[in-house]
Amino acid sequence: MKESSTYQAILAEGEIKGELKARQSTLLDILRDRFGDVPAEVESRIRAVTEAARLQHAILRAIRISSIDDLEL
């Protein structure tokens, strides 16, 4: 079972989804720590991102921005 291509595809998809959720959570944690409450619209935009590289870029940017309005996704 573990060698089947279907099983491997499902496992890989789960890993990708887990990585995205972790990066989304990290970004939201940074924003909350720096700016307090995160507007629902910003959280929705973050949750809609499905590319890990975009989230990583936003995480690095969130460390340097002076306002939550400066966040680019």
N, CA, C and O atoms as CSV, one atom per row, in Angstrom:
chain,resi,resn,atom,element,x,y,z
A,1,MET,N,N,0.820,-1.195,0.000
A,1,MET,CA,C,0.000,0.000,0.000
A,1,MET,C,C,0.863,1.257,0.000
A,1,MET,O,O,0.612,2.174,-0.783
A,2,LYS,N,N,1.876,1.317,0.864
A,2,LYS,CA,C,2.710,2.511,0.957
A,2,LYS,C,C,3.522,2.756,-0.309
A,2,LYS,O,O,3.988,3.873,-0.531
A,3,GLU,N,N,3.700,1.746,-1.133
A,3,GLU,CA,C,4.446,1.926,-2.367
A,3,GLU,C,C,3.562,2.372,-3.525
A,3,GLU,O,O,4.084,2.753,-4.573
A,4,SER,N,N,2.253,2.339,-3.374
A,4,SER,CA,C,1.379,2.690,-4.491
A,4,SER,C,C,1.502,4.171,-4.824
A,4,SER,O,O,1.707,5.009,-3.944
A,5,SER,N,N,1.374,4.474,-6.109
A,5,SER,CA,C,1.507,5.861,-6.559
A,5,SER,C,C,0.368,6.723,-6.022
A,5,SER,O,O,0.564,7.907,-5.750
A,6,THR,N,N,-0.800,6.150,-5.870
A,6,THR,CA,C,-1.939,6.890,-5.321
A,6,THR,C,C,-1.671,7.274,-3.873
A,6,THR,O,O,-1.911,8.413,-3.471
A,7,TYR,N,N,-1.181,6.335,-3.104
A,7,TYR,CA,C,-0.856,6.602,-1.703
A,7,TYR,C,C,0.209,7.694,-1.613
A,7,TYR,O,O,0.090,8.619,-0.811
A,8,GLN,N,N,1.245,7.583,-2.435
A,8,GLN,CA,C,2.322,8.570,-2.432
A,8,GLN,C,C,1.805,9.953,-2.824
A,8,GLN,O,O,2.226,10.956,-2.246
A,9,ALA,N,N,0.905,10.016,-3.792
A,9,ALA,CA,C,0.337,11.303,-4.223
A,9,ALA,C,C,-0.489,11.934,-3.107
A,9,ALA,O,O,-0.410,13.139,-2.872
A,10,ILE,N,N,-1.275,11.121,-2.429
A,10,ILE,CA,C,-2.091,11.625,-1.321
A,10,ILE,C,C,-1.196,12.113,-0.189
A,10,ILE,O,O,-1.446,13.163,0.403
A,11,LEU,N,N,-0.166,11.356,0.102
A,11,LEU,CA,C,0.786,11.740,1.144
A,11,LEU,C,C,1.478,13.057,0.795
A,11,LEU,O,O,1.602,13.937,1.647
A,12,ALA,N,N,1.925,13.196,-0.440
A,12,ALA,CA,C,2.597,14.424,-0.877
A,12,ALA,C,C,1.659,15.619,-0.801
A,12,ALA,O,O,2.059,16.702,-0.375
A,13,GLU,N,N,0.424,15.425,-1.211
A,13,GLU,CA,C,-0.570,16.511,-1.144
A,13,GLU,C,C,-0.799,16.943,0.303
A,13,GLU,O,O,-0.913,18.133,0.594
A,14,GLY,N,N,-0.863,15.979,1.191
A,14,GLY,CA,C,-1.036,16.286,2.607
A,14,GLY,C,C,0.144,17.047,3.176
A,14,GLY,O,O,-0.028,17.952,3.992
A,15,GLU,N,N,1.339,16.683,2.747
A,15,GLU,CA,C,2.542,17.384,3.205
A,15,GLU,C,C,2.550,18.824,2.704
A,15,GLU,O,O,2.905,19.738,3.448
A,16,ILE,N,N,2.167,19.027,1.469
A,16,ILE,CA,C,2.120,20.377,0.901
A,16,ILE,C,C,1.094,21.223,1.645
A,16,ILE,O,O,1.370,22.368,2.002
A,17,LYS,N,N,-0.084,20.662,1.879
A,17,LYS,CA,C,-1.120,21.400,2.614
A,17,LYS,C,C,-0.647,21.732,4.027
A,17,LYS,O,O,-0.912,22.824,4.530
A,18,GLY,N,N,0.045,20.804,4.663
A,18,GLY,CA,C,0.562,21.040,6.004
A,18,GLY,C,C,1.610,22.144,6.011
A,18,GLY,O,O,1.634,22.977,6.917
A,19,GLU,N,N,2.471,22.151,5.006
A,19,GLU,CA,C,3.492,23.194,4.901
A,19,GLU,C,C,2.838,24.559,4.691
A,19,GLU,O,O,3.241,25.543,5.312
A,20,LEU,N,N,1.844,24.621,3.829
A,20,LEU,CA,C,1.154,25.888,3.586
A,20,LEU,C,C,0.482,26.398,4.856
A,20,LEU,O,O,0.595,27.577,5.189
A,21,LYS,N,N,-0.217,25.514,5.564
A,21,LYS,CA,C,-0.881,25.920,6.808
A,21,LYS,C,C,0.129,26.417,7.839
A,21,LYS,O,O,-0.131,27.387,8.551
A,22,ALA,N,N,1.268,25.758,7.917
A,22,ALA,CA,C,2.301,26.172,8.870
A,22,ALA,C,C,2.838,27.557,8.514
A,22,ALA,O,O,3.018,28.392,9.402
A,23,ARG,N,N,3.092,27.812,7.247
A,23,ARG,CA,C,3.599,29.122,6.834
A,23,ARG,C,C,2.535,30.197,7.018
A,23,ARG,O,O,2.849,31.314,7.428
A,24,GLN,N,N,1.290,29.872,6.720
A,24,GLN,CA,C,0.213,30.836,6.945
A,24,GLN,C,C,0.128,31.189,8.431
A,24,GLN,O,O,-0.008,32.359,8.790
A,25,SER,N,N,0.208,30.193,9.274
A,25,SER,CA,C,0.152,30.422,10.723
A,25,SER,C,C,1.343,31.233,11.207
A,25,SER,O,O,1.191,32.116,12.052
A,26,THR,N,N,2.525,30.941,10.679
A,26,THR,CA,C,3.718,31.694,11.060
A,26,THR,C,C,3.571,33.162,10.686
A,26,THR,O,O,3.878,34.049,11.483
A,27,LEU,N,N,3.106,33.409,9.483
A,27,LEU,CA,C,2.915,34.785,9.023
A,27,LEU,C,C,1.904,35.507,9.909
A,27,LEU,O,O,2.140,36.643,10.320
A,28,LEU,N,N,0.795,34.862,10.200
A,28,LEU,CA,C,-0.216,35.479,11.057
A,28,LEU,C,C,0.325,35.723,12.467
A,28,LEU,O,O,0.029,36.753,13.073
A,29,ASP,N,N,1.101,34.802,12.982
A,29,ASP,CA,C,1.706,34.980,14.314
A,29,ASP,C,C,2.628,36.200,14.341
A,29,ASP,O,O,2.594,36.991,15.284
A,30,ILE,N,N,3.442,36.344,13.313
A,30,ILE,CA,C,4.356,37.488,13.243
A,30,ILE,C,C,3.553,38.789,13.196
A,30,ILE,O,O,3.853,39.742,13.915
A,31,LEU,N,N,2.536,38.816,12.346
A,31,LEU,CA,C,1.727,40.033,12.222
A,31,LEU,C,C,1.022,40.361,13.530
A,31,LEU,O,O,0.971,41.524,13.929
A,32,ARG,N,N,0.479,39.355,14.199
A,32,ARG,CA,C,-0.199,39.594,15.488
A,32,ARG,C,C,0.787,40.094,16.538
A,32,ARG,O,O,0.470,40.983,17.328
A,33,ASP,N,N,1.974,39.521,16.539
A,33,ASP,CA,C,2.982,39.932,17.505
A,33,ASP,C,C,3.414,41.382,17.270
A,33,ASP,O,O,3.622,42.134,18.222
A,34,ARG,N,N,3.543,41.761,16.024
A,34,ARG,CA,C,4.027,43.109,15.703
A,34,ARG,C,C,2.932,44.164,15.719
A,34,ARG,O,O,3.179,45.299,16.127
A,35,PHE,N,N,1.708,43.809,15.277
A,35,PHE,CA,C,0.691,44.824,15.056
A,35,PHE,C,C,-0.612,44.602,15.824
A,35,PHE,O,O,-1.533,45.412,15.715
A,36,GLY,N,N,-0.705,43.532,16.589
A,36,GLY,CA,C,-1.956,43.245,17.303
A,36,GLY,C,C,-2.918,42.480,16.413
A,36,GLY,O,O,-2.513,41.603,15.651
A,37,ASP,N,N,-4.179,42.815,16.513
A,37,ASP,CA,C,-5.195,42.101,15.732
A,37,ASP,C,C,-4.934,42.232,14.231
A,37,ASP,O,O,-4.571,43.298,13.735
A,38,VAL,N,N,-5.129,41.125,13.527
A,38,VAL,CA,C,-4.998,41.096,12.072
A,38,VAL,C,C,-6.401,41.220,11.491
A,38,VAL,O,O,-7.276,40.417,11.815
A,39,PRO,N,N,-6.626,42.219,10.632
A,39,PRO,CA,C,-7.950,42.365,10.026
A,39,PRO,C,C,-8.374,41.084,9.294
A,39,PRO,O,O,-7.546,40.385,8.708
A,40,ALA,N,N,-9.663,40.797,9.341
A,40,ALA,CA,C,-10.194,39.582,8.707
A,40,ALA,C,C,-9.842,39.518,7.229
A,40,ALA,O,O,-9.566,38.439,6.705
A,41,GLU,N,N,-9.848,40.658,6.553
A,41,GLU,CA,C,-9.527,40.681,5.130
A,41,GLU,C,C,-8.087,40.239,4.891
A,41,GLU,O,O,-7.812,39.491,3.953
A,42,VAL,N,N,-7.175,40.698,5.734
A,42,VAL,CA,C,-5.762,40.312,5.594
A,42,VAL,C,C,-5.610,38.820,5.875
A,42,VAL,O,O,-4.902,38.121,5.150
A,43,GLU,N,N,-6.266,38.330,6.919
A,43,GLU,CA,C,-6.186,36.897,7.220
A,43,GLU,C,C,-6.738,36.065,6.068
A,43,GLU,O,O,-6.165,35.034,5.716
A,44,SER,N,N,-7.837,36.501,5.486
A,44,SER,CA,C,-8.420,35.781,4.344
A,44,SER,C,C,-7.465,35.756,3.159
A,44,SER,O,O,-7.326,34.736,2.483
A,45,ARG,N,N,-6.807,36.885,2.911
A,45,ARG,CA,C,-5.831,36.935,1.810
A,45,ARG,C,C,-4.678,35.982,2.062
A,45,ARG,O,O,-4.209,35.310,1.143
A,46,ILE,N,N,-4.220,35.920,3.308
A,46,ILE,CA,C,-3.120,35.011,3.657
A,46,ILE,C,C,-3.560,33.567,3.481
A,46,ILE,O,O,-2.826,32.762,2.910
A,47,ARG,N,N,-4.744,33.232,3.963
A,47,ARG,CA,C,-5.248,31.852,3.864
A,47,ARG,C,C,-5.496,31.433,2.415
A,47,ARG,O,O,-5.524,30.241,2.109
A,48,ALA,N,N,-5.676,32.412,1.525
A,48,ALA,CA,C,-5.938,32.105,0.114
A,48,ALA,C,C,-4.662,31.809,-0.672
A,48,ALA,O,O,-4.726,31.264,-1.774
A,49,VAL,N,N,-3.508,32.163,-0.112
A,49,VAL,CA,C,-2.237,31.926,-0.815
A,49,VAL,C,C,-1.930,30.433,-0.812
A,49,VAL,O,O,-1.952,29.785,0.234
A,50,THR,N,N,-1.646,29.902,-1.983
A,50,THR,CA,C,-1.389,28.462,-2.111
A,50,THR,C,C,0.021,28.159,-2.615
A,50,THR,O,O,0.311,27.039,-3.036
A,51,GLU,N,N,0.896,29.173,-2.568
A,51,GLU,CA,C,2.282,28.979,-3.000
A,51,GLU,C,C,3.197,29.220,-1.798
A,51,GLU,O,O,3.204,30.307,-1.220
A,52,ALA,N,N,3.956,28.210,-1.434
A,52,ALA,CA,C,4.844,28.297,-0.273
A,52,ALA,C,C,5.864,29.415,-0.431
A,52,ALA,O,O,6.185,30.093,0.545
A,53,ALA,N,N,6.380,29.623,-1.635
A,53,ALA,CA,C,7.389,30.659,-1.858
A,53,ALA,C,C,6.816,32.048,-1.598
A,53,ALA,O,O,7.498,32.903,-1.033
A,54,ARG,N,N,5.580,32.279,-2.001
A,54,ARG,CA,C,4.943,33.582,-1.734
A,54,ARG,C,C,4.764,33.802,-0.242
A,54,ARG,O,O,4.978,34.908,0.255
A,55,LEU,N,N,4.376,32.764,0.470
A,55,LEU,CA,C,4.216,32.889,1.917
A,55,LEU,C,C,5.564,33.138,2.587
A,55,LEU,O,O,5.656,33.955,3.504
A,56,GLN,N,N,6.600,32.450,2.145
A,56,GLN,CA,C,7.931,32.652,2.727
A,56,GLN,C,C,8.398,34.087,2.500
A,56,GLN,O,O,8.955,34.713,3.402
A,57,HIS,N,N,8.175,34.600,1.313
A,57,HIS,CA,C,8.540,35.987,1.011
A,57,HIS,C,C,7.767,36.942,1.931
A,57,HIS,O,O,8.339,37.896,2.458
A,58,ALA,N,N,6.486,36.688,2.119
A,58,ALA,CA,C,5.664,37.538,2.985
A,58,ALA,C,C,6.128,37.462,4.440
A,58,ALA,O,O,6.098,38.465,5.153
A,59,ILE,N,N,6.553,36.284,4.880
A,59,ILE,CA,C,7.078,36.127,6.249
A,59,ILE,C,C,8.316,37.008,6.427
A,59,ILE,O,O,8.428,37.737,7.412
A,60,LEU,N,N,9.224,36.938,5.490
A,60,LEU,CA,C,10.445,37.745,5.582
A,60,LEU,C,C,10.129,39.237,5.523
A,60,LEU,O,O,10.763,40.042,6.206
A,61,ARG,N,N,9.163,39.590,4.718
A,61,ARG,CA,C,8.754,40.989,4.606
A,61,ARG,C,C,8.051,41.463,5.874
A,61,ARG,O,O,8.237,42.605,6.293
A,62,ALA,N,N,7.256,40.608,6.480
A,62,ALA,CA,C,6.497,40.977,7.687
A,62,ALA,C,C,7.423,41.387,8.829
A,62,ALA,O,O,7.024,42.136,9.721
A,63,ILE,N,N,8.632,40.904,8.800
A,63,ILE,CA,C,9.607,41.258,9.833
A,63,ILE,C,C,10.059,42.711,9.677
A,63,ILE,O,O,10.436,43.355,10.656
A,64,ARG,N,N,10.020,43.226,8.441
A,64,ARG,CA,C,10.577,44.550,8.157
A,64,ARG,C,C,9.552,45.654,7.930
A,64,ARG,O,O,9.910,46.829,8.001
A,65,ILE,N,N,8.309,45.327,7.665
A,65,ILE,CA,C,7.326,46.365,7.341
A,65,ILE,C,C,6.989,47.198,8.567
A,65,ILE,O,O,7.114,46.738,9.702
A,66,SER,N,N,6.558,48.437,8.319
A,66,SER,CA,C,6.220,49.322,9.442
A,66,SER,C,C,4.724,49.357,9.703
A,66,SER,O,O,4.286,49.874,10.731
A,67,SER,N,N,3.940,48.815,8.789
A,67,SER,CA,C,2.486,48.785,8.952
A,67,SER,C,C,1.942,47.517,8.291
A,67,SER,O,O,2.476,47.044,7.288
A,68,ILE,N,N,0.895,46.991,8.862
A,68,ILE,CA,C,0.281,45.791,8.269
A,68,ILE,C,C,-0.233,46.081,6.862
A,68,ILE,O,O,-0.358,45.171,6.043
A,69,ASP,N,N,-0.531,47.348,6.582
A,69,ASP,CA,C,-0.993,47.741,5.238
A,69,ASP,C,C,0.110,47.600,4.202
A,69,ASP,O,O,-0.169,47.570,3.004
A,70,ASP,N,N,1.361,47.513,4.645
A,70,ASP,CA,C,2.493,47.370,3.720
A,70,ASP,C,C,2.731,45.926,3.284
A,70,ASP,O,O,3.581,45.663,2.433
A,71,LEU,N,N,1.985,45.000,3.863
A,71,LEU,CA,C,2.177,43.583,3.518
A,71,LEU,C,C,1.739,43.323,2.093
A,71,LEU,O,O,0.622,43.658,1.701
A,72,GLU,N,N,2.632,42.720,1.321
A,72,GLU,CA,C,2.327,42.350,-0.055
A,72,GLU,C,C,2.254,40.834,-0.152
A,72,GLU,O,O,3.128,40.121,0.341
A,73,LEU,N,N,1.213,40.364,-0.787
A,73,LEU,CA,C,1.058,38.913,-0.980
A,73,LEU,C,C,1.027,38.611,-2.465
A,73,LEU,O,O,0.903,37.451,-2.857
